[in-house]
Amino acid sequence: MATPNPTNLPKDNVMSQSTFESLPLSPTQTVSWIHIGDTHLTRPGEQNEIDLGRIVDEINDRYAKEGVDFVFVPGDIADDGSVVAYEAFRAHLDRLQLPWCGIVGDHDVHEKSFANFRKYVAPELYSGFTIGSYRFVRLNAFSEPRPDAFILDEEQLRWLEQELQHCVTSGQKAVILLHCYPSELKQGKKELQRLLQLYPVVLVDMGHTHYNELSNDGRVLYGATRSTGQIEEGPVGYSVITLDGDAVSWHFVPLGSPSMLAITQPEDERLLTVRSASVVLPGPLPVHARIWSSRPVHAVTARIGDLRTSLISEDGVFWTGALDTGTLHNGTYELHVSADDKLNSSIRVVLGPWPDRRFAEIDHENAIGEWRERGLLGTQLGPNKNGKKW
């Protein structure tokens, strides 16, 4: 993981890096991070480089002061793997007021070398860090530095299993940071899939697709954030992801949005896995929300139908309360949370037994489909589905 570089080093020097094994857990006991999609930079002055600068400005202005732990870039940072592209990247990331980390993508090794990635992003090609009870694992899907590799070699897989075994013994949950869907690997795919199903992995956070997508195989969630460069669908933006206990909240935020509201507890019915929640019976239902806004928020309300309750906050960002659902029968309900009657979000809440589901063996075939409130357009325009062959 790298932090903002406060010094102006000569370009011919290896840039200083700071490696973190842990970051402090916030008093809310939640973890939030921002995912900047594949930047595909080539040189300064192009639209994706300008957009990256605007994203960094927005993160510094709205998110860095409160409630976000780090920023993640999922690879394909430099479209051609060149020094010029990486320097353009670092010019903006060095201004970021949050810790950040990046991983290798297929475009980052177009020069068939890790040298530029190691110099400008991270000296370690894979590593892990801890925040509270969560272990984040950076993986390198290009154990051989070739754009067509998509390889997790045996050494890295053995290391990964040791990391996940430690999660079990220490009571941690794991998040995998990977460039692509596991099923897209050409080598190491089956072993990685075995590890994902065996150990307490709650989420695989990815880039590569060029479109937003959430997939749920019943045990693991997979989240893909669309690219910042080589855009084929929707506006420029970034995703904001929060872990709150066992629940995962995922939102794509268009660049320039003045605020966003994320319901972090309970978990949406579409994202429930056997690892993420227990059966919720009608009765007191805890409701948590995180709000980032350009203006102070004064009143936050949660409701299901005619049932309402007010949420409270000590910091103006994390809001909590409980909704009495004791009069409701088992079933699926819409939970709405609103801030000052202007900012709204909703999820589907299951009370009682979960609905019966069937899951495909291939990760991306369990995609939940269109969810426009979260930025999931369902068009799947990108290099792996219906878009251009970048």
C-alpha positions in Angstrom: 0.0 0.0 0.0 1.3 3.5 -0.8 0.7 6.8 0.8 0.9 10.3 -0.7 4.5 11.1 -1.5 5.3 14.4 0.2 8.6 15.0 -1.5 9.4 16.1 -5.0 11.8 13.3 -6.1 13.8 13.5 -9.3 12.2 11.4 -12.0 15.2 9.2 -12.3 15.0 8.2 -8.6 12.9 5.3 -7.3 10.0 6.9 -5.7 9.6 6.4 -2.0 7.0 3.8 -0.9 5.4 3.1 2.5 4.1 -0.4 3.1 1.3 -0.9 5.6 0.5 -4.1 7.4 -2.4 -2.5 9.2 -4.6 0.6 9.3 -6.6 1.8 12.3 -10.3 0.8 12.6 -12.7 3.7 12.9 -14.8 4.0 16.1 -17.8 2.9 14.0 -16.2 -0.5 13.5 -16.9 -0.2 9.7 -14.4 -0.1 6.8 -15.0 2.0 3.7 -12.8 2.4 0.6 -13.0 4.0 -2.8 -12.3 2.1 -5.9 -11.0 4.1 -8.9 -11.6 2.0 -12.0 -8.8 1.1 -14.5 -7.3 4.5 -15.5 -5.7 3.3 -18.8 -3.4 6.4 -18.8 -1.0 7.1 -21.7 0.0 10.7 -21.3 -1.0 14.0 -19.6 -3.8 16.1 -21.1 -6.0 13.2 -22.3 -9.6 13.0 -20.9 -9.0 10.0 -18.6 -6.0 11.8 -17.1 -8.1 14.9 -16.5 -10.9 12.8 -15.0 -8.4 11.1 -12.6 -7.4 14.5 -11.4 -11.0 15.5 -10.8 -11.7 12.2 -9.0 -8.7 12.8 -6.6 -9.9 16.4 -6.0 -13.4 15.1 -5.1 -12.1 12.4 -2.8 -9.9 15.0 -1.0 -12.8 17.4 -0.7 -15.6 15.0 0.4 -14.2 11.7 1.6 -10.7 12.1 3.0 -11.8 14.1 6.0 -14.2 11.4 7.4 -15.2 7.9 7.0 -13.0 6.5 4.1 -10.0 4.3 5.0 -8.1 3.9 1.7 -8.3 4.1 -2.1 -7.9 1.1 -4.4 -6.8 1.1 -8.1 -7.4 -2.4 -9.7 -4.7 -2.4 -12.3 -4.6 -1.3 -16.0 -3.1 1.9 -14.5 -0.8 2.6 -17.5 -2.5 1.6 -20.8 0.9 0.9 -22.4 2.9 0.2 -19.3 5.1 3.2 -20.0 7.0 5.5 -17.6 5.1 8.6 -19.0 1.8 7.0 -18.1 2.9 6.0 -14.6 4.3 9.5 -14.0 0.9 11.0 -15.0 -0.7 8.6 -12.5 1.6 9.5 -9.6 1.2 13.2 -10.3 -2.4 12.8 -9.1 -2.1 10.1 -6.6 0.7 12.0 -4.8 -2.0 14.6 -4.1 -4.4 12.1 -2.5 -5.0 12.7 1.2 -5.7 9.0 1.9 -3.6 5.8 1.8 -3.9 4.0 -1.5 -2.9 0.7 -3.1 -2.8 -0.7 -6.6 -2.4 -4.0 -8.3 -1.1 -5.2 -11.6 -3.4 -5.4 -14.7 -2.7 -6.7 -18.1 -2.0 -3.3 -19.6 0.6 -2.6 -16.9 2.9 -5.3 -18.2 2.8 -4.3 -21.9 6.5 -3.8 -21.7 6.8 -7.4 -20.4 8.3 -6.2 -17.2 7.3 -5.3 -13.6 9.9 -2.6 -13.4 7.7 0.4 -13.9 4.9 -0.9 -11.7 7.4 -1.6 -8.9 8.8 1.9 -9.2 5.6 3.9 -9.4 3.0 1.8 -7.6 4.4 -0.8 -5.2 7.6 -2.8 -4.8 5.6 -5.9 -3.8 3.5 -7.5 -6.5 1.2 -9.0 -3.9 0.7 -8.4 -0.2 -1.9 -8.0 2.6 -2.9 -5.5 5.1 -5.4 -5.5 8.0 -8.1 -3.1 9.2 -9.8 -4.3 12.3 -11.3 -7.8 11.7 -10.8 -7.6 7.9 -7.8 -8.8 6.0 -7.3 -7.3 2.5 -5.2 -9.3 0.1 -3.6 -7.8 -3.0 -3.1 -10.4 -5.7 -1.1 -10.3 -9.0 -3.0 -12.0 -11.8 0.1 -11.7 -14.0 2.8 -13.9 -12.3 4.5 -13.8 -15.6 4.8 -10.2 -16.9 2.9 -10.6 -20.1 -0.5 -8.9 -21.0 -2.0 -12.3 -22.0 -0.8 -14.2 -18.9 -3.7 -14.1 -16.4 -1.6 -16.4 -14.1 -1.6 -17.0 -10.4 1.4 -19.1 -9.9 1.8 -21.8 -7.2 4.0 -19.7 -5.0 1.4 -17.0 -4.8 -1.4 -19.4 -4.3 0.5 -21.1 -1.4 1.0 -17.7 0.2 -2.7 -16.8 -0.3 -3.8 -20.0 1.5 -1.5 -19.2 4.4 -3.1 -15.7 4.5 -6.6 -17.2 4.5 -5.7 -19.8 7.1 -4.5 -17.0 9.4 -7.9 -15.3 8.9 -9.6 -18.4 10.2 -7.4 -18.7 13.3 -7.6 -14.9 14.0 -11.4 -14.6 13.4 -10.9 -12.3 10.4 -12.9 -11.9 7.2 -11.0 -11.6 3.9 -11.4 -9.2 0.9 -9.5 -10.2 -2.3 -8.2 -7.4 -4.5 -7.8 -8.9 -8.0 -7.7 -7.5 -11.5 -10.3 -9.9 -13.1 -12.9 -12.4 -12.3 -11.2 -15.6 -11.0 -12.9 -17.6 -13.8 -10.9 -15.5 -16.3 -7.5 -16.8 -15.1 -5.7 -19.1 -17.4 -3.7 -20.7 -14.7 -4.5 -21.0 -11.0 -8.2 -20.6 -11.6 -9.4 -23.8 -10.0 -7.2 -23.5 -6.9 -8.3 -19.9 -6.4 -11.9 -20.9 -6.7 -11.3 -23.7 -4.1 -9.8 -21.2 -1.7 -12.6 -18.7 -2.1 -15.2 -21.4 -1.3 -13.3 -22.9 1.6 -12.2 -19.8 3.5 -14.0 -16.7 4.9 -13.8 -14.5 1.8 -16.7 -12.0 1.7 -15.8 -10.0 -1.5 -13.5 -10.1 -4.5 -13.1 -6.5 -5.7 -12.1 -6.2 -9.3 -11.5 -4.0 -12.4 -10.9 -5.2 -16.0 -14.5 -5.5 -17.2 -15.0 -1.8 -18.1 -18.6 -2.1 -16.8 -20.1 -2.1 -13.3 -21.2 -5.5 -12.1 -22.1 -7.3 -8.9 -22.2 -11.1 -8.7 -23.2 -13.4 -5.9 -22.4 -17.2 -6.0 -24.1 -17.8 -2.6 -20.8 -17.7 -0.6 -18.7 -14.9 -2.1 -19.6 -11.5 -3.6 -17.8 -10.2 -6.7 -17.7 -6.5 -7.5 -16.4 -5.0 -10.7 -16.1 -1.2 -11.1 -16.0 0.2 -14.6 -13.0 1.9 -16.0 -12.0 5.6 -15.8 -10.4 5.4 -19.2 -11.7 3.6 -22.3 -15.3 4.3 -21.2 -18.1 2.6 -23.0 -21.1 3.0 -20.7 -22.4 5.6 -18.3 -20.6 8.6 -16.7 -17.2 8.8 -15.2 -17.1 7.9 -11.5 -15.8 5.6 -8.8 -17.3 3.0 -6.4 -17.6 3.4 -2.6 -17.6 0.1 -0.7 -18.4 -0.4 3.0 -18.0 -3.4 5.2 -20.3 -3.2 8.3 -20.1 -6.4 10.3 -20.9 -9.2 7.8 -22.7 -6.9 5.4 -21.3 -5.4 2.1 -22.5 -2.2 0.7 -21.5 -1.2 -2.9 -22.4 2.1 -4.7 -21.1 3.6 -8.0 -20.9 7.4 -7.6 -20.8 9.5 -10.8 -18.1 12.2 -10.7 -19.5 15.5 -9.5 -22.2 14.0 -7.3 -22.7 16.4 -4.3 -23.5 13.6 -1.8 -24.1 9.9 -1.4 -26.0 7.7 1.1 -25.1 4.1 1.7 -27.3 1.8 3.8 -24.6 -0.4 5.4 -26.9 -2.5 7.7 -28.9 -4.6 7.0 -27.6 -6.1 3.8 -29.6 -6.0 0.6 -31.4 -9.3 -0.3 -29.5 -9.5 -3.6 -26.1 -9.5 -1.7 -26.9 -12.0 1.0 -24.6 -15.0 1.2 -24.4 -17.9 3.7 -21.4 -16.1 5.2 -22.8 -12.6 5.4 -25.9 -12.8 7.5 -28.2 -14.9 9.7 -32.0 -15.2 9.4 -33.6 -11.9 10.6 -36.8 -12.3 12.4 -39.5 -9.6 12.7 -38.6 -7.4 15.7 -36.0 -4.7 16.3 -34.1 -4.3 13.0 -30.7 -2.4 13.3 -30.3 0.2 10.5 -26.9 1.8 9.7 -26.2 4.4 7.1 -23.1 6.3 5.9 -23.6 9.7 4.4 -21.0 11.9 2.6 -22.4 15.3 1.7 -21.1 18.7 0.7 -23.6 20.1 3.2 -24.3 19.2 6.8 -27.0 16.6 7.3 -29.5 17.3 10.1 -32.2 14.6 10.0 -32.1 11.0 8.8 -35.1 8.7 8.7 -35.6 5.0 8.0 -38.9 3.5 7.1 -40.6 0.3 5.9 -44.0 1.1 4.7 -45.7 3.1 7.5 -43.1 2.1 10.1 -40.6 4.9 10.7 -37.7 5.7 13.0 -35.0 8.4 13.2 -31.3 7.6 13.0 -28.7 9.4 15.2 -25.1 10.2 14.6 -22.1 11.5 16.5 -20.0 12.5 13.6 -22.5 13.4 10.9 -21.3 10.6 8.7 -22.3 7.3 10.4 -26.0 7.1 11.4 -27.6 4.4 13.4 -31.0 3.3 14.8 -33.4 0.4 15.0 -36.8 -0.1 13.2 -39.4 -2.1 15.1 -40.6 -4.7 12.5 -42.5 -6.8 15.1 -45.8 -6.2 13.4 -44.5 -7.5 10.0 -44.8 -11.0 8.7 -41.9 -13.0 7.1 -41.1 -11.7 3.6 -39.1 -9.2 1.6 -39.6 -5.5 2.2 -38.3 -2.2 0.9 -36.3 -0.3 3.5 -35.9 3.4 2.6 -33.5 5.8 4.3 -33.6 9.5 3.6 -31.5 12.5 4.8 -33.2 15.8 5.1 -35.9 14.5 2.8 -33.5 15.1 -0.2 -31.0 12.3 -0.2 -32.5 8.8 -0.5 -31.5 5.2 -0.8 -33.3 1.9 -0.5 -32.6 -1.8 -0.2 -34.6 -5.0 -0.1 -34.7 -6.6 3.4 -35.6 -10.2 4.1 -37.4 -11.0 7.3 -37.5 -14.7 8.1 -36.1 -17.5 6.0 -34.3 -16.5 2.8 -35.8 -17.1 -0.6 -34.7 -20.3 -2.3 -31.9 -19.7 -4.8 -29.8 -21.5 -7.4 -26.3 -20.5 -8.3 -24.1 -21.2 -11.3 -20.6 -22.6 -10.9 -19.0 -19.8 -12.9 -18.6 -16.6 -10.9 -19.8 -14.0 -13.4 -22.8 -16.0 -14.4 -24.3 -15.1 -11.0 -24.5 -11.4 -11.8 -27.5 -9.8 -10.2 -28.2 -7.7 -13.3 -29.5 -4.1 -13.6 -29.7 -2.0 -10.4 -29.6 1.6 -11.6 -29.7 3.2 -8.2 -26.3 1.6 -7.6 -24.9 2.4 -11.1 -25.4 -1.1 -12.5 -26.7 -0.5 -16.0 -26.8 -4.1 -17.1 -25.5 -3.3 -20.6 -22.2 -5.1 -20.0 -20.4 -2.9 -22.6 -16.7 -3.7 -22.3 -13.8 -5.8 -23.6 -15.3 -9.0 -22.1 -18.9 -8.8 -23.2 -20.7 -6.5 -25.7 -18.2 -3.6 -26.1 -15.0 -2.8 -28.0 -12.1 -5.2 -28.0 -9.6 -2.9 -26.4 
